[in-house]
Amino acid sequence: MPHKRQQDLLIPLLTVISDVVAIEASFLFSYWLRFFSALTQYIPISYGLPPLEAYIKSSLVVIPVWCWLFNTRHLYLPRRITSFSDEFFAIVRVVVLGMLVVMAGAFFYRSFSYSRIVFWILGLSAVMFISIGRFILLKFEQRWYAHGNDLKRVIIVGTSSIASKIFRSLSTHRSLGYETLGYCSVQGSTENAMEHIPYLGSIASIPDLIKTQNIDVILIAFSEIEHSHLHDLVRDCQGLNVEMMMVPDILELITSQVQIKHIEGIPFLGIKSPTLSTWNFIVKRTFDLLFASLILLLASPIIFLIAILIKLGSMGPIFYLQERVGLDGEVFKVIKFRSMRADAEQSTGPIWSKKDDPRTTQLGRFLRRFSLDELPQLINVIKGDMSIVGPRPERPHFVEKFKNQVPRYLERHRAKTGMTGWAQVNGLRGNASITERTKYDIYYIEHWSLVFDLKIILKTIHTVLFGDDAY
């Protein structure tokens, strides 16, 4: 039976319905909380009980406007392949914008006086109800695809290492919504070019494959020397209804922030800019101070208990001070709870820890599993040596080793190192590839925002609780 091209109607439709119900529920909940709940004992009703009908009519105007705003942010697409933290921050941004629209409308509509308290409740409850609906729907979407429904048929073009990684990722995580049939190569049939991945033919056969196999998506992962074939591939696929996406190579990653700047009428191509503007530096530093101080205060009983257990459990100091390389290559001493024997590196010199490391104490294994050994680094954050979020700091010995082995490795030092980072929440912890870690670190540096930091913090909590790659 021939494959039917997927129109992707179900998930977007359910998402719209979920948002409509959530927004209406927010209006009703806000009205009830303000005028019929125990809140009236603390904030009395001054001007009588307004009719519910007025708020319901308002919701009928607000709902399509908010749905339009969600659509402009591309939040009604299937296969957004997003985490709930990404979804949550997108919801917050749209609701804030939507509330500005609501308040502007209420200001100009003089026939009825709306409660400002209801508006405040509406904003908070809308984020809550929409997020709950989206979370449920995200889980449903993953299960829907995992059971083989509405999968898009995919072929991979190229034989680079990233092409192999794409195949493994899509095949392992069917909940992403893709069915990968195999790969095509530039050279034609090359034995063992992509082991354990079905070979479908050369790129010249792709137009026929699109027609006969009803291909929905082509994922291009050319190596640098294969880029010249891209034009021919796009030309050969003209008139065929297929989505094409390409993985950027190192050059494109380096120039992802390219901008044109004019000085006295002379155009300059900017290929590298300061990591943080003055204002962004102030925002990030203020957030670091407030967040680190709050967590240090809340965690002080736990920190005190850990200190006692370390002292009782093994000989040696409570804290472990270790030189690390931070912003602009400056060396500082990171503070950690000691999780290994005091003489752990006496005979080996600087080496990385490994799984089931015999040097780790019994308490240390527990501390490292849940990253509790890193709590004292909050002091480093307050001192200004580190940030809450940033590339993880490395020891001088390894910096000297990697700077000549890993492309752009020293670019990590353009930002303050962090207690957690974009690489860590994407599974690159422990003995993960330094090259891959560096790519994620540089991406974070070049795309920093406060929302990005908040998203990484939320992902860190999930990783600490449910991850199994910390040791």
C-alpha positions as CSV (number, residue, x, y, z in Angstrom):
1,M,0.0,0.0,0.0
2,P,1.6,3.3,-1.0
3,H,2.5,5.8,1.7
4,K,0.2,8.8,2.0
5,R,1.9,12.1,2.5
6,Q,1.2,13.5,5.9
7,Q,-0.7,16.7,6.1
8,D,0.0,17.2,9.8
9,L,-3.4,18.4,10.7
10,L,-4.1,16.6,13.9
11,I,-1.4,18.0,16.3
12,P,-1.8,21.7,15.2
13,L,-5.6,21.3,15.5
14,L,-5.4,19.8,19.0
15,T,-3.0,22.5,20.0
16,V,-5.4,25.3,18.9
17,I,-8.2,23.6,20.7
18,S,-6.1,23.2,23.8
19,D,-5.1,26.9,23.8
20,V,-8.7,28.0,23.2
21,V,-10.0,26.0,26.1
22,A,-7.1,27.1,28.3
23,I,-7.6,30.8,27.6
24,E,-11.3,30.6,28.2
25,A,-10.7,28.6,31.4
26,S,-8.2,31.4,32.5
27,F,-11.0,34.0,32.1
28,L,-13.5,32.0,34.1
29,F,-10.9,31.2,36.8
30,S,-9.8,34.8,37.1
31,Y,-13.4,36.0,37.4
32,W,-14.2,33.4,40.0
33,L,-11.0,34.0,42.0
34,R,-11.5,37.7,42.1
35,F,-15.2,37.8,42.9
36,F,-16.2,34.5,44.6
37,S,-13.2,33.1,46.3
38,A,-11.6,33.8,49.7
39,L,-9.6,36.5,48.0
40,T,-12.5,38.9,48.5
41,Q,-11.8,38.8,52.3
42,Y,-8.4,40.4,51.6
43,I,-9.3,42.6,48.6
44,P,-12.9,43.6,49.1
45,I,-15.1,44.3,46.0
46,S,-15.6,48.0,45.8
47,Y,-17.9,48.6,42.9
48,G,-20.3,45.7,43.0
49,L,-20.3,42.4,41.2
50,P,-19.7,42.8,37.4
51,P,-21.6,40.5,35.1
52,L,-19.8,37.3,34.0
53,E,-21.2,37.9,30.5
54,A,-18.9,40.9,30.0
55,Y,-15.8,38.8,30.6
56,I,-17.0,36.0,28.4
57,K,-17.6,38.4,25.5
58,S,-14.1,39.8,26.1
59,S,-12.7,36.3,25.9
60,L,-14.3,35.8,22.5
61,V,-12.3,38.7,21.2
62,V,-9.1,37.9,23.0
63,I,-8.9,34.2,22.0
64,P,-8.5,34.7,18.3
65,V,-6.0,37.5,18.9
66,W,-3.9,35.3,21.2
67,C,-4.1,32.3,18.9
68,W,-2.8,34.6,16.1
69,L,0.1,35.7,18.3
70,F,0.9,32.0,19.0
71,N,0.8,31.3,15.3
72,T,3.2,34.2,14.5
73,R,5.7,32.6,17.0
74,H,5.4,29.3,15.0
75,L,3.8,27.5,18.0
76,Y,1.2,25.6,16.0
77,L,3.6,23.5,14.0
78,P,3.8,19.8,14.4
79,R,7.2,18.2,15.2
80,R,8.5,21.3,16.9
81,I,10.9,18.8,18.6
82,T,11.0,21.0,21.6
83,S,11.4,20.5,25.3
84,F,8.8,21.7,27.7
85,S,11.1,24.4,29.0
86,D,11.3,25.9,25.5
87,E,7.5,25.7,25.2
88,F,7.1,27.4,28.6
89,F,9.2,30.4,27.9
90,A,7.6,30.8,24.5
91,I,4.2,30.8,26.2
92,V,5.3,33.4,28.7
93,R,6.4,35.7,26.0
94,V,3.2,35.4,24.0
95,V,1.0,35.8,27.1
96,V,2.9,39.0,28.2
97,L,2.4,40.4,24.7
98,G,-1.2,39.2,24.7
99,M,-1.9,40.9,28.0
100,L,-0.6,44.2,26.6
101,V,-3.1,43.8,23.8
102,V,-5.9,43.1,26.4
103,M,-5.0,46.1,28.6
104,A,-4.9,48.4,25.5
105,G,-8.3,47.2,24.4
106,A,-9.7,47.7,27.9
107,F,-8.3,51.2,28.0
108,F,-10.0,52.2,24.8
109,Y,-13.3,50.4,25.5
110,R,-15.1,52.8,27.8
111,S,-18.5,51.1,27.9
112,F,-17.4,48.7,30.7
113,S,-14.8,49.0,33.5
114,Y,-12.8,45.8,33.8
115,S,-11.1,44.9,37.1
116,R,-7.3,45.4,37.0
117,I,-6.9,42.6,39.5
118,V,-8.7,40.2,37.1
119,F,-6.1,41.2,34.5
120,W,-3.2,40.3,36.7
121,I,-4.8,37.0,37.6
122,L,-5.6,36.4,34.0
123,G,-2.0,36.7,32.9
124,L,-0.7,34.3,35.6
125,S,-3.5,31.8,35.1
126,A,-3.2,31.9,31.3
127,V,0.4,30.9,31.6
128,M,-0.5,28.1,34.0
129,F,-3.5,26.7,32.0
130,I,-1.9,27.0,28.6
131,S,1.3,25.3,29.9
132,I,-0.6,22.4,31.4
133,G,-2.5,21.9,28.1
134,R,0.7,22.1,26.1
135,F,2.5,19.7,28.4
136,I,-0.2,17.1,28.1
137,L,-0.3,17.6,24.3
138,L,3.5,17.3,24.0
139,K,3.4,14.0,25.8
140,F,0.5,12.9,23.5
141,E,2.4,14.0,20.4
142,Q,5.4,12.0,21.4
143,R,3.3,8.9,22.1
144,W,1.4,9.4,18.9
145,Y,4.6,9.3,16.8
146,A,6.2,6.6,18.9
147,H,3.3,4.3,17.9
148,G,4.0,4.9,14.2
149,N,1.3,7.5,13.5
150,D,1.8,10.3,11.0
151,L,5.5,9.7,10.6
152,K,7.3,11.7,7.9
153,R,9.5,9.6,5.6
154,V,13.1,10.8,5.6
155,I,16.3,10.1,3.6
156,I,19.7,11.4,4.5
157,V,22.1,12.7,1.9
158,G,25.8,12.5,2.7
159,T,28.2,10.1,4.4
160,S,29.8,12.5,7.0
161,S,29.9,11.6,10.7
162,I,27.0,13.9,11.3
163,A,24.9,12.0,8.8
164,S,25.4,8.8,10.8
165,K,24.5,10.6,14.0
166,I,21.3,11.9,12.4
167,F,20.3,8.4,11.4
168,R,21.0,7.1,14.9
169,S,19.1,9.9,16.6
170,L,16.0,9.7,14.4
171,S,15.9,5.9,14.5
172,T,16.4,5.8,18.3
173,H,13.9,8.5,19.1
174,R,10.9,7.7,16.9
175,S,8.8,10.0,19.1
176,L,10.3,12.9,17.1
177,G,8.0,11.9,14.3
178,Y,10.3,10.7,11.5
179,E,10.9,7.4,9.8
180,T,14.4,7.3,8.3
181,L,14.6,5.0,5.2
182,G,18.3,5.2,4.6
183,Y,20.9,7.4,2.9
184,C,22.2,8.5,-0.5
185,S,25.8,9.4,-1.2
186,V,27.6,11.7,-3.6
187,Q,30.0,9.1,-4.8
188,G,27.4,6.4,-5.5
189,S,27.8,3.0,-3.9
190,T,30.6,3.0,-1.4
191,E,31.0,-0.2,0.6
192,N,30.6,0.3,4.4
193,A,30.4,4.1,3.9
194,M,27.6,4.1,6.5
195,E,27.5,0.8,8.3
196,H,24.2,-0.7,9.4
197,I,22.3,2.1,7.4
198,P,20.4,1.1,4.2
199,Y,22.0,2.5,1.1
200,L,19.4,3.9,-1.3
201,G,21.5,5.1,-4.2
202,S,23.5,8.1,-5.4
203,I,22.1,11.7,-5.2
204,A,21.1,11.3,-8.9
205,S,18.5,8.8,-7.8
206,I,16.9,11.1,-5.3
207,P,14.1,12.6,-7.6
208,D,13.0,9.1,-8.4
209,L,13.1,8.1,-4.7
210,I,10.9,11.1,-3.8
211,K,8.3,9.9,-6.3
212,T,8.4,6.2,-5.7
213,Q,8.9,6.2,-1.9
214,N,6.8,9.3,-1.2
215,I,9.7,11.0,0.6
216,D,8.6,13.9,2.9
217,V,12.0,15.2,4.1
218,I,15.5,15.2,2.8
219,L,18.2,15.9,5.4
220,I,21.5,17.0,3.9
221,A,24.7,16.4,5.8
222,F,27.5,17.0,3.3
223,S,31.1,17.1,4.2
224,E,33.0,20.3,3.2
225,I,34.2,18.8,-0.1
226,E,30.7,17.7,-1.1
227,H,29.1,21.2,-0.9
228,S,29.4,21.7,-4.7
229,H,26.7,19.1,-5.2
230,L,24.1,21.1,-3.3
231,H,23.1,23.2,-6.3
232,D,22.6,20.2,-8.5
233,L,20.5,18.5,-5.8
234,V,18.2,21.4,-5.4
235,R,17.9,21.9,-9.2
236,D,17.0,18.2,-9.7
237,C,14.3,18.3,-7.1
238,Q,12.5,21.3,-8.6
239,G,8.8,20.9,-8.7
240,L,8.8,18.0,-6.2
241,N,6.9,18.7,-3.0
242,V,9.6,17.8,-0.5
243,E,11.1,19.5,2.5
244,M,14.9,19.9,2.4
245,M,17.1,20.8,5.4
246,M,20.8,21.0,5.7
247,V,23.2,20.7,8.6
248,P,25.5,23.7,8.7
249,D,29.2,22.9,8.6
250,I,31.9,24.4,10.8
251,L,32.3,27.5,8.5
252,E,28.7,28.3,8.7
253,L,28.7,27.9,12.5
254,I,31.7,30.2,12.8
255,T,29.9,32.9,10.7
256,S,26.5,32.4,12.2
257,Q,26.7,35.9,13.7
258,V,27.8,37.7,10.5
259,Q,26.6,41.3,10.3
260,I,27.3,44.2,8.0
261,K,28.4,47.4,9.8
262,H,29.2,50.7,8.2
263,I,31.9,53.1,9.4
264,E,32.0,56.4,7.5
265,G,30.2,54.8,4.5
266,I,32.7,51.9,4.4
267,P,31.0,48.5,4.8
268,F,32.6,46.0,7.1
269,L,31.7,42.4,7.5
270,G,31.5,41.6,11.2
271,I,32.4,38.0,11.9
272,K,33.0,38.2,15.6
273,S,31.5,40.5,18.2
274,P,31.8,41.0,22.0
275,T,30.0,38.2,23.9
276,L,27.9,40.6,26.1
277,S,27.0,44.2,25.7
278,T,27.4,46.4,28.8
279,W,23.7,46.1,29.5
280,N,23.6,42.3,29.1
281,F,26.7,42.0,31.3
282,I,24.8,44.0,34.0
283,V,21.7,41.8,33.6
284,K,23.6,38.5,33.8
285,R,25.7,39.6,36.7
286,T,22.7,40.9,38.7
287,F,20.9,37.6,38.0
288,D,24.0,35.6,39.1
289,L,24.2,37.5,42.4
290,L,20.5,37.2,43.2
291,F,20.1,33.6,42.2
292,A,23.4,32.4,43.9
293,S,22.6,34.2,47.1
294,L,19.1,32.8,47.2
295,I,20.2,29.2,46.6
296,L,23.0,29.5,49.0
297,L,20.6,30.7,51.7
298,L,18.0,28.0,51.0
299,A,20.7,25.3,50.8
300,S,22.7,26.3,53.8
301,P,21.2,23.5,56.0
302,I,22.2,20.9,53.4
303,I,25.6,22.4,52.9
304,F,26.2,22.3,56.7
305,L,25.1,18.7,56.9
306,I,27.3,17.7,53.9
307,A,30.3,19.4,55.6
308,I,29.8,17.3,58.8
309,L,29.4,14.0,56.9
310,I,32.6,14.6,54.9
311,K,34.5,15.4,58.0
312,L,33.2,12.2,59.8
313,G,33.5,10.0,56.7
314,S,37.1,10.3,55.7
315,M,40.4,12.0,56.5
316,G,41.1,15.3,54.8
317,P,39.7,18.7,54.3
318,I,36.0,19.4,53.8
319,F,36.5,21.6,50.7
320,Y,38.7,20.9,47.7
321,L,40.3,23.9,45.9
322,Q,41.3,23.3,42.4
323,E,42.8,25.7,39.8
324,R,40.5,26.3,36.8
325,V,40.7,28.6,33.7
326,G,37.9,31.1,33.4
327,L,37.1,34.3,31.5
328,D,39.9,35.6,29.3
329,G,42.1,32.7,30.3
330,E,42.4,33.9,33.9
331,V,43.1,31.1,36.5
332,F,41.0,31.0,39.6
333,K,40.4,28.4,42.3
334,V,37.1,26.6,42.2
335,I,35.5,25.5,45.5
336,K,34.0,22.0,45.7
337,F,33.1,19.6,48.4
338,R,35.8,17.0,48.6
339,S,34.4,13.8,47.1
340,M,37.7,11.8,46.7
341,R,40.5,10.7,48.9
342,A,42.8,13.5,49.9
343,D,45.7,11.9,47.9
344,A,43.6,11.1,44.9
345,E,46.1,12.4,42.3
346,Q,49.3,12.0,44.2
347,S,50.5,9.1,42.0
348,T,48.7,9.9,38.8
349,G,48.8,13.6,38.3
350,P,45.9,15.5,36.7
351,I,43.4,13.0,35.3
352,W,39.7,13.0,34.7
353,S,37.4,11.1,37.0
354,K,35.7,8.0,35.5
355,K,32.7,5.9,36.3
356,D,33.1,3.8,39.5
357,D,36.3,5.7,40.1
358,P,38.0,3.9,43.1
359,R,39.4,7.2,44.4
360,T,35.8,8.4,45.1
361,T,34.6,8.1,48.7
362,Q,31.3,6.5,49.5
363,L,29.7,9.8,50.3
364,G,31.5,11.3,47.3
365,R,29.7,9.0,44.9
366,F,26.3,10.2,46.2
367,L,27.4,13.9,46.1
368,R,28.7,13.6,42.5
369,R,25.6,11.7,41.3
370,F,23.4,14.6,42.3
371,S,26.1,17.3,41.7
372,L,25.9,18.3,45.4
373,D,29.7,18.5,45.5
374,E,29.4,21.6,43.3
375,L,27.2,23.6,45.7
376,P,30.2,25.6,47.2
377,Q,30.7,27.0,43.7
378,L,27.9,29.4,44.5
379,I,30.6,31.3,46.4
380,N,32.7,31.4,43.2
381,V,29.6,32.9,41.5
382,I,29.2,35.6,44.2
383,K,32.9,36.4,44.1
384,G,32.6,36.9,40.3
385,D,34.9,34.0,39.3
386,M,32.0,32.1,37.7
387,S,28.5,32.5,36.5
388,I,25.5,30.3,37.2
389,V,25.4,29.3,33.5
390,G,28.3,29.1,31.1
391,P,31.0,26.7,29.8
392,R,32.2,24.4,32.5
393,P,35.7,25.5,33.7
394,E,38.6,23.3,32.9
395,R,42.0,22.7,34.6
396,P,45.0,24.5,33.1
397,H,46.6,21.1,32.3
398,F,43.8,20.1,30.0
399,V,43.4,23.6,28.5
400,E,46.9,23.4,27.3
401,K,46.2,20.0,25.9
402,F,43.0,20.8,24.1
403,K,43.7,24.2,22.7
404,N,45.8,22.7,19.9
405,Q,43.6,19.6,19.4
406,V,40.0,21.0,19.4
407,P,39.0,23.7,16.9
408,R,38.0,27.0,18.6
409,Y,38.5,25.5,22.0
410,L,39.8,28.8,23.5
411,E,36.7,30.6,22.4
412,R,35.1,29.1,25.5
413,H,37.0,31.6,27.5
414,R,35.1,34.6,26.0
415,A,32.5,34.1,28.7
416,K,32.6,33.4,32.4
417,T,32.6,29.7,33.1
418,G,29.4,28.3,34.8
419,M,28.1,25.8,37.3
420,T,26.1,24.4,34.5
421,G,26.0,24.8,30.8
422,W,24.3,24.1,27.5
423,A,26.7,21.2,26.8
424,Q,25.9,19.5,30.2
425,V,22.1,19.7,29.8
426,N,22.5,18.0,26.4
427,G,24.1,15.0,27.8
428,L,27.8,16.0,27.3
429,R,29.1,15.4,30.8
430,G,31.8,13.1,32.2
431,N,34.1,11.8,29.5
432,A,32.0,13.1,26.6
433,S,33.7,14.3,23.4
434,I,35.5,17.6,24.1
435,T,34.9,18.6,20.4
436,E,31.2,18.3,20.9
437,R,31.2,20.1,24.2
438,T,33.1,23.0,22.6
439,K,30.5,23.3,19.9
440,Y,27.7,23.6,22.4
441,D,29.7,26.0,24.6
442,I,30.4,28.3,21.6
443,Y,26.7,28.1,20.5
444,Y,25.7,29.3,24.0
445,I,28.2,32.1,24.0
446,E,27.0,33.4,20.7
447,H,23.3,33.1,21.5
448,W,23.2,34.2,25.1
449,S,20.0,35.6,26.6
450,L,18.5,35.6,30.1
451,V,15.7,33.3,28.9
452,F,18.4,30.9,27.5
453,D,20.0,30.9,31.0
454,L,16.6,30.1,32.7
455,K,15.9,27.3,30.2
456,I,19.3,25.7,31.0
457,I,18.7,26.0,34.7
458,L,15.4,24.2,34.3
459,K,17.0,21.5,32.2
460,T,19.8,21.2,34.7
461,I,17.3,20.3,37.5
462,H,15.9,17.6,35.3
463,T,19.4,16.3,34.4
464,V,20.5,16.2,38.0
465,L,17.4,14.3,39.1
466,F,17.1,11.8,36.2
467,G,20.4,11.8,34.4
468,D,22.9,8.9,34.9
469,D,26.1,10.3,33.4
470,A,27.5,12.2,36.5
471,Y,30.3,10.5,38.3
